[in-house]
């Protein structure tokens, strides 16, 4: 269910069968997701949302402050490509020359241009994620003694990754924006979930064994790139 809340904007309400508490996430587009256990009453959810309105607005302002404005001549370096923004008559035209991708923009309107470029970048990240992530996950699983079933890659708005009860691992293609060390951390995080299906002390102790005792530190670094969550 999606409800438009004054000052905040669209809020998606999601009853989660595995959730143990009410959580709020502010997405990169500044929309809000609130997930909560099935047994929680609607009035409790709205009360929680109201109490945290100031926090939500603060996170939305942070996102606005760091949003990129793409201009002519800008170069975005992805894992496998250099993406160059150029002026051109055909808006959204794309040329690929080896590892260089050229995006032509006819009119540099901040909001519309950013949306167009972000959509094209998402296609590049999706391609790179399919090329790089399955291979890296397999390498880490073998070197750290884990096994998993299937891997899927999605453009997930809620988390960086997940591991199902059948040890199927789902990964967010937006991971391709992260430093390699943090990508490895997320992959190891999900691999540990193949053995421990929660975030207990035992889970963090196990993750520490595979991250040189840096699990909590790396987790905090990942949050700097994440959608903001309360």
N, C-alpha and C positions, 0 to 999 in steps of 0.2 A: 504494500500500500504506500502510495506517495501523497504527501500532504504539503502544501505550500505554507510555510510559517513566516509571518512578518519579521523583517530584519535578517532572517536566516536564509530564506529561500526554500527550495524543494528538499524535503526530508523523506527518505525511504525507511519505512518501518518493516523489520524483518524478524519474524519469530523463528528462532534457531533451536532445534531439538537438542543440540549438544552444548549450547551456551549455558554457563553457570552464573552469569551476571549480565547487567545491562552495559553495553559498550557503544560509544559514539565514534564514528570515523568521519573525517572531513576529506573528501576526495579531491584530486587535483583540479577538477572543474568547480570546486567550492561547494558542490552539493553535499548533503549530509546523509549518512547511513546510521541508523540506530538499530542494533540487534539485541535481542533479549530472549530469555528462556520462555518456553511455552506457558509456564504456570504464572508468569508475571501479569498482573492486571494492566489494562490500558492506562488507567489513571496514574499508576505508578510510573509508567514509561513517560507519559507527558510531564509528570512532575519532575522526573530526572532530567528531561530535556530542558524544562524551564529553568531549573537550578543551574544548568551548565550553559545557558545562552551566551553569557559573556565569554566563556572559554571558546565556544564555537566561533563566535565573531572574531576573536583574536586570531584563531588558526586560519580563518578565511582571509584575514588581512595579511597574514604571513605569506600565504600562498600567492596572493595578488602581488606582494612586494617582490617575489622571486620569479614570477612568470617572465618568460623570455619574450622579447619583441624582436622579431626577425626583420632584418633590413637587407637591402641589396649588398652583395659581396660577403655576406655572413658565411662562415664555414663551420659545419658541425662534424666533429670527428666521432664516428661510431666505432664499434670493434673491428669492422672489416672495410669500412668505406669512409671517404671524405665527401660530405654532402655540401654542395655549393649553391647558394641562392643567387640567381641572376635575374635581371630585368629581361622580359621577353613579351612577345605579342600573344602567345598562346598560354593563357593562365593555367598553371598546374602541369604544363608539359614537363616530361622527365626524360633525360638522356643519361645513359650509363656508359662510361668509358673506363673499362677495367674496374679499378676499385674506387672510381670517382662517380658520384651521382650528382647531376646538375638539375636543379628545380627552377623552372622559369616562372616568374610572377609578373603579370601585366600591370597590376595596380597594388601598391603597398598600403592597403588599409589594415591597420594594426590588428583588429579583432578577426576579420575574415582571413587575412593573410596567415596569421598564427594558426588558425584552425585548419586551413588547407595544408600548411607545412607540417603541423603535428600529425595529421592523418597520413601524410606520405611517409613521415619518419616512422610511424607505427608499423607501416608495411615493411620498412627496412629492418626494424627491430625484430619483427616477426620472422623474417627470413633468416636473420643472423641467429636468433634464438634456436631455430630448428637446426641450423648448421652446428652451433657450438655447444648448446646445453646438454643434449643427450650424450655426446661424447665425453664431456667433462663429468657428468653425473656417473657415467660408467667407470671412468678412471678413479674417481674418489671412492666409489663403492668397492672397487677391487682393492685399492690400497688401504682402506680402513676396515675391510672385512664386513661389508654390508651387502644385502641383496634386496632387490625390489622387483615389482612386477612390470607394470606399464608406466610410460611417461607421456603426459599430455602438456601442451603449451597453449596458454590462453592469454587474452588481454584482460586480466583480472583487476577489478576495482577494489577488492576487499583485502587481499593479502599477497605476499610474495610467493607463497607456495603452500601446498597441503599434501598430506599423506593419508590415504584412505585405510580402512580396516583391512583391505586386501593388499595393502602396500603398493597401491598405484599412486604415483607421485605426479602432482599437477604443479606446473611452474608458470610464473607470470612473465610474459615477454618483456615487460618493462624493466626486468632485471638487467637487460642489456645496457641500461643507462648507468649501472653501478660500477665501481672499481672491481677488478677481478677478485680481490681478497674478500669483498663482501658477497660476491656471487658464490664463491666457494663456501662461505659461511652459511648462506641460505640453503645450498645443496646439502651440506653436512647436517644442518638443522632438520631437514626433511628425512634424511637417511637415518638419523637417530630415532625419528618417529616410527621407522619400520620396526623398531624394538620396543620403544616406550611411547605409548599413545597419549601422553599428557605432558604438562610442563611442570612436573614435580621436581623436587630437589634431585631425585635420582636422574631425571632427564638432563638437568643442567650439569650434573657431575659427569655424565656420559659425554655430553657435548664438549665439555672442557677437555676431556681426554683427546679429542680429535681436533681441537683448535688451540693447542698450546696454552690452555688455561685462560683463554681470551673470550670465552663465550659471551659473557655479560657485556664486555667492552664492545665486541663486534655487534651485538644486538643493539646497543645504544647508537652505534654509528649508522646502522641500517635505518633506524627510526628517523634520522635526519633527512633521508631520502623518501621516507614513506608518506602515505596519506596520514594525516594526523589523527591519532586515536586516543580516546580517553578511556 
